[in-house]
Amino acid sequence: MTVPPTIVAPSILAADFSRLAEEVRAVEDAADWLHVDVMDNHFVPNLTIGLPVVQSLRAVTAMPFDVHLMIEDPRRWAPGYADAGAYNVTFHAEASDDPVALAKDLRSAGAKAGLAIDRDTPIEPYLDLLPSFDTLLIMTIKAGFGGQRFIPQLLDKVRTARRHVSTGHLELRIEVDGGIAADTIEQAAAAGADAFVAGTAVYGAADPAEAVRRLRSLAERAAPGA
């Protein structure tokens, strides 16, 4: 089993919002994607940034935006993030009544399409939908707040997804989000994840760019086939 090259995506949820452009630039030369958590205080009990912030940040960096929509009614809002220049737009399976149709809409709008699976959601019902997606985001915490403790049991979903991707020869990123840090990223990489969202582990470090490089090194070393 082999996995694609490692992606590290710092989450700006852990950044200093008073100097967001500077925080983005601090990781530009080290990170692959910039992870943007959009929460509506309905689907999850938290309220964060929205479309205007994404549009503003698009003007200050060329980094690919990995937008994670933790919102109700993603069909209404997701294409707007694609139109704003997001590289990848991920929405939750639990919030969508027709994930494949929304994936088609996102691809038509010029973005990659991602499907997110929350902590308490089994992955098996969604495996047959994966050919319609570019990214599968598996939460390794309960969606809604940064800084939670990583739940290693959720890596069973990653292993299941990696086997499915490998046997089906799918072109799909398997991304993990939640508690990813130097002491957990190797477990996630060994399970078959190839894209890693890290918030506090990056923006809580004295040198965010160096933190990204270290996380990448750890993940690459632990990846299957490394």
Residue frames as a rotation matrix with the C-alpha (Angstrom) as fourth column:
MET 1
0.576 0.817 0.000 0.00
0.817 -0.576 0.000 0.00
0.000 0.000 -1.000 0.00
THR 2
-0.666 -0.745 0.042 1.36
0.746 -0.666 0.007 3.40
0.023 0.036 0.999 -0.99
VAL 3
0.412 0.768 -0.490 -0.06
0.752 -0.590 -0.293 6.86
-0.514 -0.248 -0.821 -0.45
PRO 4
0.626 -0.153 0.764 0.30
0.533 -0.632 -0.563 10.16
0.569 0.760 -0.314 -2.35
PRO 5
-0.490 -0.851 0.190 2.89
0.479 -0.445 -0.756 12.77
0.728 -0.279 0.626 -1.32
THR 6
-0.270 0.336 -0.902 2.22
0.954 -0.036 -0.299 14.31
-0.133 -0.941 -0.310 2.09
ILE 7
-0.079 0.344 0.936 0.11
0.274 -0.895 0.352 17.44
0.959 0.284 -0.023 2.44
VAL 8
-0.506 -0.009 -0.863 0.31
0.855 -0.141 -0.500 19.60
-0.117 -0.990 0.079 5.57
ALA 9
-0.141 0.611 0.779 -2.47
0.448 -0.662 0.601 22.14
0.883 0.433 -0.180 5.97
PRO 10
-0.927 -0.193 -0.323 -2.17
0.374 -0.388 -0.843 24.62
0.037 -0.902 0.431 8.86
SER 11
0.038 0.999 0.024 -5.56
0.916 -0.044 0.398 25.60
0.399 0.007 -0.917 10.26
ILE 12
-0.626 -0.273 0.730 -6.04
0.124 -0.960 -0.252 29.33
0.770 -0.068 0.635 10.68
LEU 13
0.573 0.815 -0.088 -8.59
0.158 -0.005 0.987 28.57
0.804 -0.580 -0.132 13.40
ALA 14
0.587 -0.435 -0.683 -5.54
0.804 0.220 0.552 28.50
-0.090 -0.873 0.479 15.70
ALA 15
-0.332 -0.742 0.582 -3.98
0.788 -0.558 -0.262 31.67
0.519 0.371 0.770 14.26
ASP 16
-0.547 0.100 -0.831 -4.07
0.515 -0.743 -0.428 35.18
-0.660 -0.662 0.355 15.70
PHE 17
0.169 0.744 0.647 -7.10
0.980 -0.056 -0.192 36.68
-0.106 0.666 -0.738 13.98
SER 18
0.722 0.088 -0.687 -5.89
0.192 -0.979 0.076 40.22
-0.665 -0.186 -0.723 14.66
ARG 19
0.003 -0.773 -0.634 -2.99
-0.782 -0.397 0.481 39.63
-0.624 0.494 -0.606 12.27
LEU 20
0.568 0.393 0.723 -4.37
-0.042 0.891 -0.451 36.97
-0.822 0.226 0.523 9.99
ALA 21
0.945 -0.242 -0.218 -2.54
-0.244 -0.081 -0.966 38.00
0.217 0.967 -0.136 6.82
GLU 22
0.072 -0.971 0.227 0.80
-0.967 -0.124 -0.224 37.82
0.245 -0.204 -0.948 8.65
GLU 23
-0.007 -0.012 1.000 -0.09
-0.603 0.798 0.005 34.43
-0.798 -0.603 -0.013 10.10
VAL 24
0.901 0.346 0.261 -0.85
0.015 0.578 -0.816 33.13
-0.433 0.739 0.515 6.63
ARG 25
0.708 -0.681 -0.189 2.41
-0.498 -0.291 -0.817 34.45
0.501 0.672 -0.545 5.23
ALA 26
0.110 -0.693 0.712 4.30
-0.958 0.118 0.263 32.81
-0.266 -0.711 -0.651 8.11
VAL 27
0.020 -0.055 0.998 3.55
-0.135 0.989 0.057 29.37
-0.991 -0.136 0.012 6.67
GLU 28
0.708 0.379 -0.595 3.46
-0.577 -0.174 -0.798 30.13
-0.406 0.909 0.096 2.94
ASP 29
0.111 -0.783 -0.613 6.87
-0.943 0.113 -0.314 28.70
0.315 0.612 -0.725 2.15
ALA 30
-0.805 -0.452 0.385 6.41
-0.577 0.748 -0.328 25.53
-0.140 -0.486 -0.863 4.21
ALA 31
-0.296 0.792 0.533 2.76
-0.158 0.510 -0.846 24.46
-0.942 -0.335 -0.026 3.98
ASP 32
-0.889 0.046 0.455 0.90
0.430 0.421 0.799 22.89
-0.155 0.906 -0.394 1.07
TRP 33
-0.116 0.919 0.376 -2.64
0.570 -0.249 0.783 24.07
0.814 0.305 -0.495 1.79
LEU 34
-0.927 0.024 0.375 -4.22
-0.304 -0.632 -0.713 26.59
0.220 -0.775 0.592 4.15
HIS 35
-0.564 0.733 -0.380 -7.09
0.710 0.665 0.230 25.02
0.421 -0.140 -0.896 6.08
VAL 36
-0.828 0.381 0.411 -10.09
-0.432 -0.901 -0.035 27.28
0.357 -0.206 0.911 6.66
ASP 37
-0.755 0.574 -0.316 -12.74
0.655 0.677 -0.334 26.13
0.022 -0.459 -0.888 9.15
VAL 38
-0.705 0.634 0.318 -16.18
-0.450 -0.746 0.491 27.60
0.549 0.203 0.811 8.50
MET 39
-0.747 0.466 -0.474 -18.68
0.654 0.641 -0.402 26.99
0.116 -0.610 -0.784 11.32
ASP 40
-0.507 0.648 0.568 -22.22
0.054 -0.634 0.771 28.35
0.860 0.422 0.287 11.55
ASN 41
-0.882 0.149 0.447 -23.18
-0.467 -0.159 -0.870 27.74
-0.058 -0.976 0.210 15.21
HIS 42
0.266 0.963 -0.028 -25.92
-0.957 0.261 -0.125 25.40
-0.113 0.060 0.992 13.95
PHE 43
0.637 -0.112 -0.763 -24.29
-0.257 0.902 -0.347 22.29
0.727 0.417 0.546 12.53
VAL 44
-0.128 -0.667 -0.734 -21.61
0.786 0.383 -0.485 22.67
0.605 -0.639 0.476 15.21
PRO 45
0.751 0.504 -0.425 -21.83
0.658 -0.525 0.540 24.78
0.049 -0.686 -0.726 18.39
ASN 46
-0.147 -0.809 -0.570 -19.26
0.565 -0.541 0.622 27.32
-0.812 -0.231 0.537 17.30
LEU 47
0.905 0.408 0.119 -19.17
0.354 -0.569 -0.742 30.35
-0.235 0.714 -0.659 15.00
THR 48
-0.062 -0.992 -0.106 -16.08
0.567 -0.122 0.814 31.17
-0.821 -0.009 0.571 12.98
ILE 49
-0.579 -0.284 -0.764 -15.07
-0.325 -0.779 0.536 32.87
-0.748 0.559 0.358 9.76
GLY 50
0.378 0.784 0.493 -17.07
0.330 0.383 -0.863 32.96
-0.865 0.489 -0.114 6.56
LEU 51
0.502 -0.084 0.861 -16.94
0.861 0.148 -0.487 33.89
-0.087 0.985 0.146 2.90
PRO 52
0.960 -0.146 0.238 -15.81
-0.079 -0.959 -0.272 37.53
0.268 0.242 -0.932 3.27
VAL 53
0.509 -0.824 0.249 -12.67
-0.520 -0.064 0.852 36.46
-0.686 -0.563 -0.461 5.15
VAL 54
0.197 -0.401 0.894 -11.86
0.574 0.787 0.226 33.86
-0.794 0.469 0.386 2.51
GLN 55
0.746 0.131 0.653 -12.29
0.640 -0.412 -0.649 36.46
0.184 0.902 -0.391 -0.21
SER 56
0.895 -0.432 0.113 -10.00
-0.446 -0.862 0.240 38.87
-0.006 -0.265 -0.964 1.66
LEU 57
0.310 -0.812 0.495 -7.31
-0.265 0.426 0.865 36.26
-0.913 -0.399 -0.083 2.24
ARG 58
0.569 -0.059 0.820 -7.39
0.703 0.553 -0.448 35.23
-0.427 0.831 0.356 -1.41
ALA 59
0.930 -0.158 0.332 -5.99
0.078 -0.798 -0.597 38.67
0.359 0.581 -0.730 -2.21
VAL 60
0.594 -0.718 0.361 -2.94
-0.801 -0.490 0.343 38.25
-0.069 -0.493 -0.867 0.06
THR 61
-0.289 -0.721 0.629 -1.70
-0.559 0.661 0.501 34.74
-0.777 -0.207 -0.594 -0.69
ALA 62
-0.108 0.176 -0.978 -1.48
-0.939 0.304 0.158 32.25
0.325 0.936 0.132 -3.54
MET 63
-0.889 -0.252 0.383 -1.70
-0.398 0.839 -0.371 29.26
-0.227 -0.482 -0.846 -1.18
PRO 64
-0.531 0.742 -0.409 -4.39
-0.010 0.477 0.879 26.71
0.847 0.471 -0.246 -2.03
PHE 65
-0.499 0.462 0.734 -7.34
-0.865 -0.313 -0.391 27.10
0.049 -0.830 0.556 0.35
ASP 66
-0.743 0.281 -0.607 -8.71
0.244 0.959 0.145 23.91
0.623 -0.041 -0.781 1.89
VAL 67
-0.556 0.610 0.564 -12.13
-0.752 -0.659 -0.029 25.05
0.354 -0.440 0.825 3.07
HIS 68
-0.847 0.259 -0.464 -13.93
0.397 0.889 -0.229 22.85
0.353 -0.378 -0.856 5.60
LEU 69
-0.444 0.784 0.435 -17.62
-0.571 -0.621 0.537 23.68
0.691 -0.010 0.723 5.87
MET 70
-0.843 0.280 -0.459 -19.11
0.523 0.627 -0.578 22.67
0.126 -0.727 -0.675 9.20
ILE 71
-0.792 0.577 -0.201 -22.46
-0.538 -0.814 -0.218 24.18
-0.289 -0.065 0.955 8.33
GLU 72
-0.103 0.864 0.494 -26.08
0.338 0.497 -0.799 23.34
-0.935 0.084 -0.343 7.70
ASP 73
0.809 0.584 0.071 -27.29
0.231 -0.204 -0.951 23.53
-0.541 0.786 -0.300 4.10
PRO 74
-0.196 -0.972 -0.130 -23.89
0.159 -0.162 0.974 23.30
-0.968 0.170 0.187 2.39
ARG 75
-0.114 0.206 0.972 -25.61
0.974 0.215 0.069 23.19
-0.195 0.955 -0.225 -1.01
ARG 76
0.861 0.508 0.039 -26.49
0.508 -0.851 -0.131 26.86
-0.033 0.132 -0.991 -0.52
TRP 77
0.830 -0.507 -0.234 -23.03
-0.332 -0.785 0.522 28.08
-0.448 -0.356 -0.820 0.46
ALA 78
0.312 -0.810 0.497 -20.38
0.373 0.585 0.720 25.71
-0.874 -0.039 0.484 -0.86
PRO 79
0.380 -0.207 0.902 -20.27
0.923 0.012 -0.386 26.93
0.069 0.978 0.195 -4.50
GLY 80
0.967 -0.007 0.256 -19.59
-0.014 -1.000 0.028 30.46
0.256 -0.030 -0.966 -3.25
TYR 81
0.553 -0.820 0.151 -16.33
-0.287 -0.017 0.958 29.32
-0.782 -0.573 -0.244 -1.71
ALA 82
0.116 -0.465 0.877 -15.35
0.811 0.554 0.187 27.69
-0.573 0.690 0.442 -4.99
ASP 83
0.661 0.211 0.721 -16.15
0.649 -0.642 -0.407 30.94
0.377 0.737 -0.561 -6.77
ALA 84
0.948 -0.309 0.074 -13.99
-0.299 -0.790 0.535 32.79
-0.107 -0.529 -0.842 -4.22
GLY 85
0.337 -0.870 -0.360 -11.00
-0.738 -0.007 -0.674 30.74
0.584 0.493 -0.645 -5.31
ALA 86
0.301 -0.215 0.929 -10.92
-0.744 0.557 0.370 27.84
-0.597 -0.802 0.008 -2.84
TYR 87
-0.558 -0.587 -0.587 -8.86
-0.813 0.530 0.243 24.93
0.169 0.612 -0.772 -4.12
ASN 88
-0.720 0.306 -0.622 -10.79
0.300 0.946 0.119 22.30
0.625 -0.101 -0.774 -2.18
VAL 89
-0.391 0.674 0.627 -14.23
-0.854 -0.519 0.026 22.66
0.343 -0.526 0.778 -0.57
THR 90
-0.815 0.052 -0.577 -15.24
0.205 0.957 -0.203 19.97
0.542 -0.284 -0.791 1.91
PHE 91
-0.183 0.822 0.539 -18.70
-0.869 -0.391 0.302 19.59
0.459 -0.413 0.786 3.38
HIS 92
-0.718 -0.110 0.687 -20.11
-0.579 0.642 -0.503 17.13
-0.386 -0.759 -0.525 5.90
ALA 93
-0.843 0.408 -0.351 -21.91
0.086 0.746 0.661 13.97
0.531 0.527 -0.664 4.88
GLU 94
-0.597 0.608 -0.523 -24.21
0.774 0.264 -0.576 14.47
-0.212 -0.748 -0.628 7.87
ALA 95
-0.369 0.413 -0.833 -25.38
0.024 -0.891 -0.453 17.85
-0.929 -0.187 0.319 6.51
SER 96
-0.615 0.048 -0.787 -26.07
-0.757 -0.315 0.573 16.87
-0.220 0.948 0.230 2.91
ASP 97
0.247 0.778 0.578 -29.02
-0.382 0.627 -0.679 14.98
-0.891 -0.053 0.452 1.45
ASP 98
0.958 0.008 0.287 -27.27
0.253 0.450 -0.857 14.55
-0.136 0.893 0.429 -1.93
PRO 99
0.378 -0.888 -0.261 -23.49
-0.020 -0.289 0.957 14.61
-0.925 -0.357 -0.128 -1.53
VAL 100
-0.258 -0.506 0.823 -22.76
0.783 0.390 0.485 13.50
-0.566 0.769 0.296 -5.09
ALA 101
0.520 0.519 0.679 -24.82
0.816 -0.537 -0.214 16.31
0.253 0.665 -0.703 -6.61
LEU 102
0.952 -0.204 -0.230 -23.02
-0.074 -0.879 0.471 18.90
-0.299 -0.431 -0.851 -4.50
ALA 103
0.058 -0.971 0.233 -19.66
0.277 0.240 0.931 17.40
-0.959 0.010 0.282 -5.45
LYS 104
-0.042 0.002 0.999 -20.60
0.996 0.082 0.042 17.87
-0.082 0.997 -0.005 -9.11
ASP 105
0.885 0.411 0.218 -21.56
0.421 -0.907 0.000 21.49
0.197 0.092 -0.976 -8.42
LEU 106
0.673 -0.687 -0.273 -18.21
-0.106 -0.455 0.884 22.16
-0.732 -0.566 -0.379 -6.75
ARG 107
-0.218 -0.768 0.603 -16.24
0.593 0.387 0.706 20.61
-0.775 0.511 0.371 -9.57
SER 108
0.280 0.404 0.871 -18.24
0.944 -0.282 -0.172 22.61
0.176 0.870 -0.460 -12.09
ALA 109
0.994 0.107 0.003 -17.35
0.102 -0.956 0.275 25.75
0.032 -0.273 -0.961 -10.14
GLY 110
0.510 -0.859 0.038 -13.67
-0.292 -0.215 -0.932 24.92
0.809 0.464 -0.360 -10.44
ALA 111
0.028 -0.482 0.875 -12.90
-0.999 -0.053 0.003 23.46
0.045 -0.874 -0.483 -7.01
LYS 112
-0.751 -0.209 -0.627 -12.00
-0.113 0.975 -0.190 20.01
0.651 -0.072 -0.756 -5.75
ALA 113
0.288 0.922 0.259 -14.81
-0.626 -0.024 0.779 18.35
0.725 -0.386 0.570 -3.81
GLY 114
-0.800 -0.591 -0.107 -14.34
-0.265 0.507 -0.820 16.93
0.539 -0.627 -0.562 -0.34
LEU 115
0.387 0.889 -0.245 -16.58
-0.141 0.320 0.937 14.81
0.911 -0.328 0.249 1.90
ALA 116
-0.580 -0.558 0.593 -16.15
-0.635 -0.146 -0.759 15.05
0.510 -0.817 -0.270 5.68
ILE 117
0.211 0.557 -0.803 -17.09
0.229 0.771 0.595 12.31
0.950 -0.310 0.035 8.16
ASP 118
0.177 -0.091 0.980 -17.57
-0.793 -0.603 0.087 13.36
0.584 -0.792 -0.179 11.80
ARG 119
-0.625 -0.605 0.493 -16.50
-0.776 0.416 -0.475 11.44
0.082 -0.679 -0.729 14.88
ASP 120
-0.433 0.526 0.732 -19.70
-0.400 0.616 -0.678 9.47
-0.808 -0.586 -0.056 15.44
THR 121
0.522 0.640 -0.564 -20.51
-0.765 0.058 -0.641 8.73
-0.378 0.766 0.520 11.78
PRO 122
0.259 -0.418 0.870 -19.65
0.249 0.900 0.358 5.32
-0.933 0.124 0.338 10.31
ILE 123
-0.380 -0.513 -0.769 -17.68
-0.596 -0.500 0.628 5.52
-0.707 0.698 -0.116 7.10
GLU 124
-0.739 -0.051 0.672 -19.02
0.282 0.883 0.376 2.40
-0.612 0.467 -0.638 5.41
PRO 125
0.289 0.932 0.220 -22.26
0.622 -0.008 -0.783 3.92
-0.728 0.363 -0.582 4.03
TYR 126
0.729 -0.006 -0.684 -20.22
-0.313 -0.893 -0.325 6.49
-0.609 0.451 -0.653 2.11
LEU 127
-0.208 -0.921 0.331 -17.51
-0.019 0.342 0.940 4.34
-0.978 0.189 -0.088 0.59
ASP 128
-0.074 0.232 0.970 -19.39
0.899 0.436 -0.036 3.84
-0.432 0.869 -0.241 -2.68
LEU 129
0.897 0.439 -0.052 -19.65
0.388 -0.838 -0.384 7.63
-0.212 0.325 -0.922 -3.11
LEU 130
0.338 -0.839 -0.426 -15.90
0.179 -0.387 0.905 8.23
-0.924 -0.382 0.019 -3.00
PRO 131
-0.297 -0.472 0.830 -15.31
0.910 0.124 0.396 8.11
-0.290 0.873 0.393 -6.78
SER 132
0.506 0.577 0.641 -17.27
0.730 -0.682 0.038 11.39
0.459 0.449 -0.767 -6.92
PHE 133
0.987 -0.120 -0.107 -14.84
-0.016 -0.735 0.678 13.11
-0.160 -0.667 -0.727 -4.54
ASP 134
0.442 -0.892 0.089 -11.27
-0.100 -0.148 -0.984 14.34
0.891 0.426 -0.155 -4.51
THR 135
-0.670 -0.623 0.402 -10.82
-0.427 -0.120 -0.896 14.42
0.607 -0.773 -0.185 -0.72
LEU 136
0.415 0.706 -0.574 -12.17
0.332 0.469 0.818 12.41
0.847 -0.530 -0.039 2.19
LEU 137
-0.393 -0.492 0.777 -11.79
-0.513 -0.584 -0.629 14.29
0.763 -0.646 -0.023 5.47
ILE 138
0.236 0.399 -0.886 -11.98
0.494 0.735 0.463 12.06
0.836 -0.548 -0.024 8.53
MET 139
0.393 -0.026 0.919 -12.41
-0.630 -0.735 0.249 13.86
0.669 -0.677 -0.305 11.82
THR 140
-0.196 -0.512 -0.836 -10.14
0.413 0.730 -0.544 12.55
0.889 -0.452 0.069 14.58
ILE 141
-0.966 0.166 -0.198 -12.08
0.125 -0.370 -0.921 14.61
-0.226 -0.914 0.337 17.13
LYS 142
0.040 0.996 0.078 -15.68
0.903 -0.003 -0.431 15.83
-0.429 0.088 -0.899 17.34
ALA 143
-0.385 -0.189 0.903 -16.14
0.740 -0.648 0.180 18.61
0.551 0.738 0.389 14.82
GLY 144
0.642 0.753 0.143 -16.65
0.595 -0.608 0.526 22.07
0.483 -0.253 -0.838 16.24
PHE 145
0.934 -0.343 0.095 -13.67
-0.326 -0.716 0.617 23.24
-0.144 -0.608 -0.781 18.29
GLY 146
0.341 -0.904 -0.257 -9.92
-0.225 0.187 -0.956 23.31
0.913 0.384 -0.140 17.94
GLY 147
-0.303 -0.642 0.704 -7.56
-0.829 -0.188 -0.527 22.10
0.471 -0.744 -0.475 20.64
GLN 148
0.702 0.597 0.388 -9.33
-0.710 0.633 0.309 18.79
-0.061 -0.493 0.868 21.35
ARG 149
-0.196 -0.772 0.604 -7.45
-0.657 0.561 0.504 15.61
-0.728 -0.298 -0.618 22.16
PHE 150
-0.383 -0.102 -0.918 -6.78
-0.862 0.396 0.316 13.24
0.332 0.912 -0.240 19.27
ILE 151
0.356 0.580 0.732 -8.89
-0.717 0.672 -0.184 10.03
-0.599 -0.460 0.656 19.33
PRO 152
-0.610 -0.767 -0.198 -6.72
-0.698 0.403 0.592 7.18
-0.375 0.500 -0.781 17.98
GLN 153
-0.410 0.511 0.756 -9.66
0.256 0.860 -0.442 4.76
-0.875 0.012 -0.483 17.62
LEU 154
0.576 0.687 -0.442 -10.97
-0.184 -0.418 -0.890 6.91
-0.796 0.594 -0.114 14.76
LEU 155
-0.299 -0.761 -0.576 -7.99
-0.844 -0.071 0.531 5.87
-0.445 0.645 -0.621 12.67
ASP 156
-0.479 0.237 0.845 -9.89
0.278 0.954 -0.111 2.65
-0.833 0.182 -0.523 11.96
LYS 157
0.669 0.738 -0.089 -11.92
0.199 -0.293 -0.935 4.77
-0.716 0.608 -0.343 9.52
VAL 158
0.315 -0.655 -0.687 -8.70
-0.847 -0.520 0.107 5.89
-0.427 0.548 -0.719 7.86
ARG 159
-0.670 -0.593 0.447 -7.55
-0.382 0.791 0.477 2.28
-0.637 0.148 -0.757 7.47
THR 160
-0.006 0.770 0.638 -10.91
0.505 0.553 -0.663 1.30
-0.863 0.319 -0.392 6.00
ALA 161
0.797 0.318 -0.514 -10.81
-0.186 -0.680 -0.709 4.21
-0.575 0.661 -0.483 3.57
ARG 162
-0.062 -0.907 -0.416 -7.22
-0.874 -0.152 0.462 3.52
-0.482 0.392 -0.783 2.52
ARG 163
-0.620 -0.107 0.777 -8.02
0.094 0.974 0.209 -0.12
-0.779 0.202 -0.594 1.77
HIS 164
0.403 0.872 0.277 -11.04
0.497 0.046 -0.867 0.96
-0.769 0.487 -0.415 -0.27
VAL 165
0.664 -0.222 -0.714 -9.03
-0.557 -0.784 -0.273 3.55
-0.500 0.579 -0.644 -2.19
SER 166
-0.382 -0.924 0.010 -6.20
-0.717 0.303 0.627 1.12
-0.583 0.233 -0.779 -2.86
THR 167
-0.527 0.215 0.823 -8.39
0.353 0.936 -0.019 -1.75
-0.774 0.280 -0.568 -4.06
GLY 168
0.530 0.821 0.212 -10.53
0.592 -0.179 -0.786 0.58
-0.608 0.542 -0.581 -6.17
HIS 169
-0.374 -0.793 0.481 -7.54
0.922 -0.260 0.289 2.48
-0.104 0.551 0.828 -7.60
LEU 170
0.688 0.715 0.127 -9.19
0.717 -0.696 0.030 5.77
0.110 0.071 -0.991 -6.70
GLU 171
-0.440 -0.717 0.541 -7.58
0.535 -0.693 -0.483 9.19
0.721 0.077 0.688 -6.98
LEU 172
0.648 0.744 0.163 -8.52
0.209 -0.379 0.901 10.43
0.732 -0.550 -0.401 -3.51
ARG 173
-0.501 -0.726 0.470 -6.80
-0.295 -0.367 -0.882 12.33
0.813 -0.581 -0.030 -0.73
ILE 174
0.404 0.557 -0.725 -7.46
0.617 0.419 0.666 11.00
0.676 -0.716 -0.174 2.77
GLU 175
-0.329 -0.435 0.838 -7.23
-0.173 -0.845 -0.506 13.91
0.928 -0.311 0.203 5.17
VAL 176
0.036 0.318 -0.948 -7.35
0.902 0.398 0.168 13.88
0.430 -0.861 -0.272 8.97
ASP 177
-0.269 0.014 0.963 -8.37
-0.126 -0.992 -0.021 16.78
0.955 -0.127 0.269 11.17
GLY 178
0.732 0.563 0.384 -8.26
-0.382 -0.127 0.915 17.03
0.564 -0.816 0.122 14.95
GLY 179
0.837 -0.406 0.367 -5.45
-0.302 0.216 0.928 16.83
-0.456 -0.888 0.058 17.46
ILE 180
0.778 -0.596 0.202 -2.79
0.552 0.493 -0.673 16.38
0.301 0.634 0.712 14.79
ALA 181
0.767 -0.608 0.204 0.61
-0.635 -0.677 0.372 17.20
-0.088 -0.415 -0.906 16.29
ALA 182
-0.104 -0.930 -0.352 4.13
-0.900 0.239 -0.365 15.81
0.423 0.279 -0.862 16.52
ASP 183
-0.751 -0.213 0.625 2.99
-0.557 0.712 -0.427 13.05
-0.354 -0.669 -0.654 18.89
THR 184
0.046 0.855 0.516 0.02
-0.122 0.517 -0.847 11.90
-0.991 -0.024 0.128 16.76
ILE 185
0.356 0.175 -0.918 0.79
-0.859 -0.327 -0.395 12.54
-0.369 0.929 0.034 13.09
GLU 186
-0.684 -0.672 -0.284 2.86
-0.729 0.639 0.245 9.37
0.017 0.375 -0.927 12.71
GLN 187
-0.631 0.541 0.556 -0.09
0.107 0.771 -0.628 7.22
-0.768 -0.337 -0.545 13.84
ALA 188
0.396 0.847 -0.355 -2.35
-0.223 -0.287 -0.932 8.91
-0.891 0.448 0.075 11.31
ALA 189
0.071 -0.462 -0.884 0.20
-0.990 -0.144 -0.005 8.56
-0.125 0.875 -0.468 8.51
ALA 190
-0.874 -0.437 0.211 0.79
-0.431 0.899 0.075 4.88
-0.223 -0.025 -0.975 9.29
ALA 191
-0.274 0.870 0.411 -2.97
0.143 0.459 -0.877 4.31
-0.951 -0.181 -0.250 9.09
GLY 192
-0.289 0.096 0.953 -3.00
0.927 0.278 0.253 5.67
-0.241 0.956 -0.169 5.55
ALA 193
0.765 0.498 -0.408 -3.77
0.404 -0.865 -0.299 9.38
-0.501 0.064 -0.863 5.80
ASP 194
-0.067 -0.818 0.572 -1.87
0.997 -0.073 0.013 11.59
0.031 0.571 0.820 3.39
ALA 195
-0.231 0.029 0.973 -3.16
0.158 -0.985 0.067 15.09
0.960 0.169 0.223 4.24
PHE 196
-0.194 -0.019 -0.981 -2.94
0.956 0.223 -0.193 16.50
0.222 -0.975 -0.025 7.75
VAL 197
0.400 0.386 0.832 -4.68
0.115 -0.921 0.372 19.50
0.909 -0.053 -0.412 9.28
ALA 198
-0.130 -0.489 -0.862 -2.74
0.964 0.141 -0.226 21.03
0.232 -0.861 0.453 12.16
GLY 199
0.637 0.452 0.624 -3.79
0.297 -0.891 0.342 24.08
0.711 -0.032 -0.702 14.10
THR 200
0.947 -0.237 0.216 -2.27
-0.300 -0.416 0.858 24.54
-0.114 -0.878 -0.466 17.54
ALA 201
0.554 -0.775 0.304 0.73
0.590 0.624 0.513 22.39
-0.587 -0.105 0.803 16.59
VAL 202
0.007 -0.516 0.857 1.62
0.918 -0.337 -0.210 25.00
0.396 0.788 0.471 13.96
TYR 203
0.198 0.153 0.968 0.36
0.129 -0.983 0.129 28.33
0.972 0.099 -0.214 15.26
GLY 204
0.992 0.081 0.097 1.21
-0.088 -0.116 0.989 27.55
0.092 -0.990 -0.108 18.86
ALA 205
0.456 -0.890 0.004 4.85
0.883 0.453 0.120 27.03
-0.109 -0.051 0.993 17.89
ALA 206
0.192 -0.490 -0.850 7.54
0.200 -0.829 0.523 29.69
-0.961 -0.270 -0.061 18.08
ASP 207
-0.656 -0.410 -0.634 8.31
-0.568 -0.285 0.772 29.09
-0.497 0.867 -0.046 14.40
PRO 208
0.327 0.913 0.243 5.16
-0.487 0.383 -0.785 28.00
-0.810 0.139 0.570 12.52
ALA 209
0.551 -0.147 -0.821 7.00
-0.803 0.173 -0.570 27.23
0.226 0.974 -0.023 9.30
GLU 210
-0.574 -0.813 -0.093 9.50
-0.728 0.559 -0.397 24.99
0.374 -0.160 -0.913 11.06
ALA 211
-0.416 0.523 0.743 6.62
-0.513 0.540 -0.667 23.24
-0.751 -0.659 0.043 12.83
VAL 212
0.666 0.653 -0.361 5.08
-0.644 0.257 -0.721 22.47
-0.378 0.712 0.592 9.44
ARG 213
0.140 -0.704 -0.696 8.37
-0.814 0.318 -0.486 21.06
0.564 0.634 -0.528 8.17
ARG 214
-0.761 -0.428 0.488 8.74
-0.644 0.593 -0.483 18.85
-0.083 -0.682 -0.727 11.22
LEU 215
0.055 0.871 0.489 5.21
-0.513 0.445 -0.734 17.52
-0.857 -0.210 0.471 10.88
ARG 216
0.673 0.171 -0.720 5.82
-0.738 0.222 -0.637 16.71
0.051 0.960 0.275 7.23
SER 217
-0.316 -0.899 -0.303 9.03
-0.799 0.425 -0.426 14.87
0.512 0.107 -0.852 8.05
LEU 218
-0.663 0.121 0.739 7.33
-0.545 0.599 -0.587 12.78
-0.513 -0.792 -0.331 10.72
ALA 219
0.411 0.908 0.085 4.42
-0.534 0.315 -0.785 11.90
-0.739 0.277 0.614 8.44
GLU 220
0.487 -0.282 -0.827 6.64
-0.813 0.198 -0.547 10.98
0.318 0.939 -0.133 5.51
ARG 221
-0.600 -0.795 0.093 8.74
-0.759 0.528 -0.381 8.73
0.254 -0.299 -0.920 7.68
ALA 222
-0.615 0.417 0.669 5.67
-0.350 0.616 -0.706 6.85
-0.707 -0.668 -0.233 8.97
ALA 223
0.160 0.760 -0.630 3.78
-0.936 -0.085 -0.341 6.55
-0.312 0.644 0.698 5.68
PRO 224
0.561 0.078 0.824 3.14
0.033 0.993 -0.116 3.04
-0.827 0.092 0.555 4.33
GLY 225
0.776 -0.305 0.551 5.82
0.629 0.319 -0.709 2.16
0.041 0.897 0.439 1.83
ALA 226
0.876 -0.469 0.114 8.21
-0.470 -0.882 -0.017 4.84
0.108 -0.039 -0.993 3.10
